[in-house]
Amino acid sequence: MLLRDTSDDDLSSDENDEAWLKNIVERARAREQKAFRILFDLYNAKICTYLTRLVHNENTARDLAQNVFYKAWEKLPTINDPSCFTSWLYKIATREAHMHIRCAHQTESFPLEESECSALQEFIVSGPEKKVEEAELIKWMLAHLSLQHRTCLVLQIEGLSLREIAELVGISEKNASVSISRAREQCRQFFQDIKGELA
């Protein structure tokens, strides 16, 4: 595999600009290391967070993220539409997480970072003194969702559209919507049950 590095200064720009991102993906496809490093820097934290929510272990998620970016580097020349890079990368991450879960038959619970709480706060009655309890409860709720429901819910939390979620998981948009609704309802029910036990 031939690698190229460039000293072009036009790689730095506004990461929210679609044309800029498409240009970076095109350069990375052409094996420019600097361009791929920009993609890595832009997406690594997001992919690690996404994987942590799926596999419930931050260290495992980091290892899986390394695999995701290695596979992305290998397969990047085959991507047909550079504007689909984000969903393509999440698809690789989803496959890695699902393979890990199937192989490891992971059922145990791991501590969740406080930063993981923010996306699911709607299920929790929040208060500053409850941060640790909220984190553990969210971790427990996610761990008890089916893999498809958990994946769809976390992808929605990550900001992907229903169409993108459906494509990534390999189901119809209707099924993706139903999975998200059921996941949210299950989380609400878990919370109500726990609240009832503590009352």
ChimeraX attribute file (.defattr): number of C-alpha atoms within 10 A of each C-alpha:
attribute: neighborCount
match mode: 1-to-1
recipient: residues
	/A:1	5
	/A:2	6
	/A:3	9
	/A:4	13
	/A:5	14
	/A:6	11
	/A:7	8
	/A:8	9
	/A:9	7
	/A:10	9
	/A:11	16
	/A:12	11
	/A:13	11
	/A:14	10
	/A:15	13
	/A:16	8
	/A:17	10
	/A:18	12
	/A:19	13
	/A:20	16
	/A:21	22
	/A:22	16
	/A:23	17
	/A:24	25
	/A:25	25
	/A:26	20
	/A:27	20
	/A:28	24
	/A:29	21
	/A:30	17
	/A:31	20
	/A:32	19
	/A:33	17
	/A:34	18
	/A:35	25
	/A:36	23
	/A:37	13
	/A:38	18
	/A:39	19
	/A:40	16
	/A:41	11
	/A:42	12
	/A:43	16
	/A:44	17
	/A:45	13
	/A:46	14
	/A:47	24
	/A:48	22
	/A:49	19
	/A:50	24
	/A:51	27
	/A:52	22
	/A:53	23
	/A:54	23
	/A:55	25
	/A:56	24
	/A:57	17
	/A:58	18
	/A:59	12
	/A:60	16
	/A:61	24
	/A:62	18
	/A:63	12
	/A:64	21
	/A:65	26
	/A:66	17
	/A:67	15
	/A:68	24
	/A:69	21
	/A:70	12
	/A:71	15
	/A:72	21
	/A:73	16
	/A:74	13
	/A:75	11
	/A:76	22
	/A:77	16
	/A:78	10
	/A:79	15
	/A:80	9
	/A:81	11
	/A:82	21
	/A:83	16
	/A:84	13
	/A:85	18
	/A:86	14
	/A:87	16
	/A:88	19
	/A:89	18
	/A:90	23
	/A:91	19
	/A:92	17
	/A:93	27
	/A:94	21
	/A:95	14
	/A:96	19
	/A:97	25
	/A:98	17
	/A:99	12
	/A:100	17
	/A:101	16
	/A:102	10
	/A:103	9
	/A:104	10
	/A:105	9
	/A:106	12
	/A:107	11
	/A:108	9
	/A:109	15
	/A:110	14
	/A:111	13
	/A:112	21
	/A:113	15
	/A:114	13
	/A:115	10
	/A:116	17
	/A:117	19
	/A:118	12
	/A:119	13
	/A:120	17
	/A:121	13
	/A:122	12
	/A:123	19
	/A:124	18
	/A:125	9
	/A:126	12
	/A:127	8
	/A:128	7
	/A:129	8
	/A:130	11
	/A:131	15
	/A:132	14
	/A:133	13
	/A:134	24
	/A:135	22
	/A:136	17
	/A:137	20
	/A:138	24
	/A:139	20
	/A:140	19
	/A:141	20
	/A:142	24
	/A:143	20
	/A:144	17
	/A:145	17
	/A:146	12
	/A:147	17
	/A:148	17
	/A:149	23
	/A:150	22
	/A:151	27
	/A:152	25
	/A:153	24
	/A:154	23
	/A:155	24
	/A:156	18
	/A:157	14
	/A:158	14
	/A:159	10
	/A:160	18
	/A:161	14
	/A:162	19
	/A:163	14
	/A:164	21
	/A:165	25
	/A:166	19
	/A:167	16
	/A:168	22
	/A:169	19
	/A:170	12
	/A:171	13
	/A:172	14
	/A:173	17
	/A:174	12
	/A:175	17
	/A:176	25
	/A:177	19
	/A:178	14
	/A:179	19
	/A:180	22
	/A:181	15
	/A:182	17
	/A:183	24
	/A:184	20
	/A:185	13
	/A:186	17
	/A:187	23
	/A:188	16
	/A:189	14
	/A:190	18
	/A:191	18
	/A:192	14
	/A:193	12
	/A:194	12
	/A:195	10
	/A:196	9
	/A:197	8
	/A:198	7
	/A:199	6
